[in-house]
Structures are given as C-alpha cells and as structure tokens.
Amino acid sequence: MLRITVIDKPDSLTFQLEGRLVGPWVEELEVCRRHTLSGRPAAGERFDLTGVTSIDAAGKRFLSERNAEGAQFVACDCLMRAIVAEISAVPARLNTKHT
C-alpha cells in the first residue's frame, strides 16, 4: 500500500509518500503525478520519502527519472538516503530532515 499526499504551494509541489513504493503503486504514483501536473505551470517538484518503508527497481527507476527532470527528494533514514544518493546525479539535491 502507498499513501500519496499532494502538498501544493505556489513555489513547489510536494508528493508526500508513505508505505511501499513498489510494483503497481509506482504506476499509481505516476498517474497521480500526471493528473496533478496537468494544466498547471511548472513548479519545483519534491518527493518526501520520509514515510517510505521499501522500494523496488521500478520505484528507483521512477525516482531516477524525476531526478533527471530536476525533482528534489526529502529522506531521513539511512536506507532512503542511500537510495536517493544512488539515483541522484547531483547529491546536493538531497535534503535531509532530522526527526
């Protein structure tokens, strides 16, 4: 299961993810993203991964594609920070949030 909360601010669009970014949930996130972005001006996309418990190859591919488009990522635990570092071409895009 994956919960997707969209936080829409004038200067950014955050997809707050909770649960597993795997299999069919990756496709569901892409559908949600496309629907949210349709008809709106481009704004900074951000993916908050602090609530993600697992991720598979499809999830990594999705995040890698978003990274190539300039998205930012928020991660706090070691696993998600390592995954973001793995898919990020520019580590400076990694924002950490301490709990």
C-alpha positions, 0 to 999 in steps of 0.5 A, spaced: 500 500 500 502 507 498 499 513 501 500 519 496 499 526 499 499 532 494 502 538 498 501 544 493 504 551 494 505 556 489 513 555 489 513 547 489 509 541 489 510 536 494 508 528 493 508 526 500 509 518 500 508 513 505 508 505 505 511 501 499 513 504 493 513 498 489 510 494 483 503 497 481 503 503 486 509 506 482 504 506 476 499 509 481 504 514 483 505 516 476 498 517 474 497 521 480 503 525 478 500 526 471 493 528 473 496 533 478 501 536 473 496 537 468 494 544 466 498 547 471 505 551 470 511 548 472 513 548 479 519 545 483 517 538 484 519 534 491 518 527 493 518 526 501 520 519 502 520 520 509 514 515 510 517 510 505 518 503 508 521 499 501 522 500 494 523 496 488 527 497 481 521 500 478 520 505 484 528 507 483 527 507 476 521 512 477 525 516 482 531 516 477 527 519 472 524 525 476 531 526 478 533 527 471 527 532 470 530 536 476 525 533 482 528 534 489 527 528 494 526 529 502 529 522 506 531 521 513 533 514 514 539 511 512 536 506 507 532 512 503 538 516 503 542 511 500 537 510 495 536 517 493 544 518 493 544 512 488 539 515 483 541 522 484 546 525 479 547 531 483 547 529 491 546 536 493 539 535 491 538 531 497 535 534 503 535 531 509 530 532 515 532 530 522 526 527 526 
